[in-house]
Amino acid sequence: MIAKKIMQWVKKQGSLGVKENLLEIRFRVGGFGISNESKLTFFSDGTARRQIIRREDDCSKSIKSFIFYDEAQTKTLYGTFLALETEEWPSTFEEKKYETFDGTQWCLIITQPDGTTRTHDGSNAYPDNWKDVTALFGIS
């Protein structure tokens, strides 16, 4: 579904040479005064960027880093994202058996080219492929 929308958007842009955001995926993980955020942005020229923001207690002391991907790398990156099968995930992952009052909270927000968003989140509960998620976004 997302791949089809991206292709439609690219065709609409034609040869305008405009580098617009086609898809933005934000992944946040936090707990105990530490939060990490990774944002993947896919552009109309076939490239992508990953921005990582790491924060500890004082949000004014955030550390930002960027990675830029060429077209071939972007295809691999996008394929890795699709392999997570986030479209099959529930909106909220709920902790089973125990109720923890602290720990790790996370959120994945997918913003499509038309502005539609899809959100998945959890608190001490994760998708089965959590290691793949954290590896893709470069944070845990």
C-alpha positions as a Markdown table, in Angstrom:
| # | Residue | x | y | z |
|---|---|---|---|---|
| 1 | Met | 0.0 | 0.0 | 0.0 |
| 2 | Ile | 2.7 | 2.5 | 1.0 |
| 3 | Ala | 4.9 | 1.5 | -2.0 |
| 4 | Lys | 2.0 | 2.1 | -4.4 |
| 5 | Lys | 1.3 | 5.6 | -2.9 |
| 6 | Ile | 5.0 | 6.5 | -3.2 |
| 7 | Met | 5.1 | 5.4 | -6.8 |
| 8 | Gln | 2.0 | 7.5 | -7.6 |
| 9 | Trp | 3.5 | 10.5 | -5.9 |
| 10 | Val | 6.8 | 10.1 | -7.9 |
| 11 | Lys | 4.8 | 10.0 | -11.1 |
| 12 | Lys | 2.9 | 13.1 | -10.1 |
| 13 | Gln | 6.2 | 15.0 | -9.5 |
| 14 | Gly | 7.3 | 14.2 | -13.0 |
| 15 | Ser | 10.6 | 15.8 | -14.0 |
| 16 | Leu | 10.1 | 18.9 | -11.8 |
| 17 | Gly | 13.4 | 18.2 | -10.1 |
| 18 | Val | 11.7 | 18.9 | -6.8 |
| 19 | Lys | 13.1 | 17.0 | -3.8 |
| 20 | Glu | 10.1 | 16.6 | -1.6 |
| 21 | Asn | 9.5 | 14.2 | 1.2 |
| 22 | Leu | 7.6 | 11.2 | 0.0 |
| 23 | Leu | 7.5 | 9.2 | 3.2 |
| 24 | Glu | 8.6 | 10.0 | 6.8 |
| 25 | Ile | 9.0 | 7.3 | 9.4 |
| 26 | Arg | 9.7 | 8.4 | 13.0 |
| 27 | Phe | 10.8 | 6.0 | 15.7 |
| 28 | Arg | 11.1 | 7.0 | 19.3 |
| 29 | Val | 12.3 | 5.0 | 22.2 |
| 30 | Gly | 12.7 | 6.3 | 25.8 |
| 31 | Gly | 12.8 | 5.5 | 29.5 |
| 32 | Phe | 14.5 | 6.7 | 32.7 |
| 33 | Gly | 15.2 | 10.2 | 31.3 |
| 34 | Ile | 16.8 | 9.0 | 28.1 |
| 35 | Ser | 15.1 | 9.2 | 24.7 |
| 36 | Asn | 16.3 | 8.4 | 21.3 |
| 37 | Glu | 14.6 | 9.3 | 18.0 |
| 38 | Ser | 15.4 | 8.2 | 14.5 |
| 39 | Lys | 13.7 | 9.6 | 11.5 |
| 40 | Leu | 13.8 | 8.1 | 8.0 |
| 41 | Thr | 12.9 | 10.5 | 5.2 |
| 42 | Phe | 12.4 | 9.2 | 1.7 |
| 43 | Phe | 12.7 | 11.9 | -1.1 |
| 44 | Ser | 11.2 | 12.2 | -4.5 |
| 45 | Asp | 14.7 | 11.9 | -6.2 |
| 46 | Gly | 15.0 | 8.3 | -4.9 |
| 47 | Thr | 17.4 | 9.2 | -2.0 |
| 48 | Ala | 16.8 | 9.0 | 1.7 |
| 49 | Arg | 18.1 | 10.4 | 5.0 |
| 50 | Arg | 18.3 | 9.1 | 8.5 |
| 51 | Gln | 18.5 | 11.5 | 11.4 |
| 52 | Ile | 19.2 | 10.3 | 14.9 |
| 53 | Ile | 18.6 | 12.5 | 17.9 |
| 54 | Arg | 19.8 | 11.2 | 21.3 |
| 55 | Arg | 18.7 | 13.0 | 24.4 |
| 56 | Glu | 19.6 | 12.6 | 28.1 |
| 57 | Asp | 17.6 | 14.3 | 30.9 |
| 58 | Asp | 18.2 | 17.8 | 29.6 |
| 59 | Cys | 16.6 | 18.0 | 26.1 |
| 60 | Ser | 18.8 | 21.0 | 25.4 |
| 61 | Lys | 21.8 | 18.6 | 25.2 |
| 62 | Ser | 20.6 | 16.6 | 22.3 |
| 63 | Ile | 23.1 | 15.0 | 19.9 |
| 64 | Lys | 22.1 | 14.8 | 16.3 |
| 65 | Ser | 23.6 | 12.7 | 13.5 |
| 66 | Phe | 22.6 | 12.3 | 9.8 |
| 67 | Ile | 23.2 | 9.5 | 7.3 |
| 68 | Phe | 22.4 | 10.1 | 3.6 |
| 69 | Tyr | 21.5 | 7.2 | 1.2 |
| 70 | Asp | 21.9 | 7.1 | -2.5 |
| 71 | Glu | 19.3 | 5.5 | -4.8 |
| 72 | Ala | 20.6 | 2.0 | -4.5 |
| 73 | Gln | 21.0 | 2.2 | -0.7 |
| 74 | Thr | 17.5 | 3.8 | -0.5 |
| 75 | Lys | 15.9 | 0.8 | -2.3 |
| 76 | Thr | 17.5 | -1.6 | 0.2 |
| 77 | Leu | 16.5 | 0.6 | 3.2 |
| 78 | Tyr | 12.9 | 0.8 | 2.0 |
| 79 | Gly | 12.9 | -3.0 | 1.4 |
| 80 | Thr | 14.1 | -3.5 | 4.9 |
| 81 | Phe | 11.3 | -1.3 | 6.2 |
| 82 | Leu | 8.7 | -3.2 | 4.2 |
| 83 | Ala | 10.1 | -6.5 | 5.6 |
| 84 | Leu | 9.1 | -5.3 | 9.1 |
| 85 | Glu | 5.4 | -5.7 | 8.0 |
| 86 | Thr | 4.3 | -2.8 | 10.1 |
| 87 | Glu | 0.9 | -2.8 | 8.3 |
| 88 | Glu | 0.2 | -6.0 | 10.2 |
| 89 | Trp | 1.0 | -4.6 | 13.6 |
| 90 | Pro | -1.7 | -3.6 | 16.1 |
| 91 | Ser | -1.8 | 0.1 | 17.0 |
| 92 | Thr | -0.8 | -0.6 | 20.6 |
| 93 | Phe | 1.4 | -3.4 | 22.0 |
| 94 | Glu | 0.3 | -4.2 | 25.5 |
| 95 | Glu | 2.4 | -5.8 | 28.2 |
| 96 | Lys | 1.1 | -9.2 | 29.1 |
| 97 | Lys | 1.3 | -11.0 | 32.5 |
| 98 | Tyr | 2.8 | -8.1 | 34.4 |
| 99 | Glu | 2.1 | -4.4 | 34.7 |
| 100 | Thr | 5.4 | -2.4 | 34.8 |
| 101 | Phe | 5.2 | 1.3 | 35.9 |
| 102 | Asp | 8.5 | 2.3 | 34.4 |
| 103 | Gly | 10.7 | 0.9 | 31.7 |
| 104 | Thr | 10.7 | 1.5 | 28.0 |
| 105 | Gln | 8.1 | 3.3 | 25.9 |
| 106 | Trp | 8.3 | 3.5 | 22.1 |
| 107 | Cys | 6.4 | 4.9 | 19.2 |
| 108 | Leu | 6.5 | 4.5 | 15.4 |
| 109 | Ile | 4.8 | 7.1 | 13.3 |
| 110 | Ile | 4.5 | 6.6 | 9.5 |
| 111 | Thr | 3.5 | 9.7 | 7.5 |
| 112 | Gln | 2.6 | 9.0 | 3.9 |
| 113 | Pro | 2.9 | 11.4 | 1.0 |
| 114 | Asp | -0.8 | 12.5 | 1.3 |
| 115 | Gly | -0.2 | 13.4 | 5.0 |
| 116 | Thr | -2.0 | 10.3 | 6.3 |
| 117 | Thr | -0.4 | 8.9 | 9.4 |
| 118 | Arg | -0.3 | 5.5 | 11.0 |
| 119 | Thr | 1.0 | 5.1 | 14.6 |
| 120 | His | 2.1 | 2.1 | 16.6 |
| 121 | Asp | 3.3 | 2.2 | 20.2 |
| 122 | Gly | 4.0 | 0.2 | 23.2 |
| 123 | Ser | 5.2 | 0.3 | 26.8 |
| 124 | Asn | 7.4 | -2.7 | 27.7 |
| 125 | Ala | 5.7 | -4.6 | 24.9 |
| 126 | Tyr | 7.2 | -5.1 | 21.5 |
| 127 | Pro | 6.7 | -6.6 | 18.0 |
| 128 | Asp | 8.3 | -10.0 | 17.5 |
| 129 | Asn | 10.9 | -8.4 | 15.1 |
| 130 | Trp | 12.0 | -5.7 | 17.6 |
| 131 | Lys | 15.7 | -6.3 | 17.0 |
| 132 | Asp | 15.1 | -5.7 | 13.3 |
| 133 | Val | 13.2 | -2.5 | 14.1 |
| 134 | Thr | 16.0 | -1.1 | 16.3 |
| 135 | Ala | 18.7 | -2.2 | 13.8 |
| 136 | Leu | 16.9 | -0.4 | 10.9 |
| 137 | Phe | 16.6 | 2.8 | 12.9 |
| 138 | Gly | 20.0 | 2.6 | 14.5 |
| 139 | Ile | 18.7 | 3.1 | 18.1 |
| 140 | Ser | 17.4 | 1.1 | 21.0 |
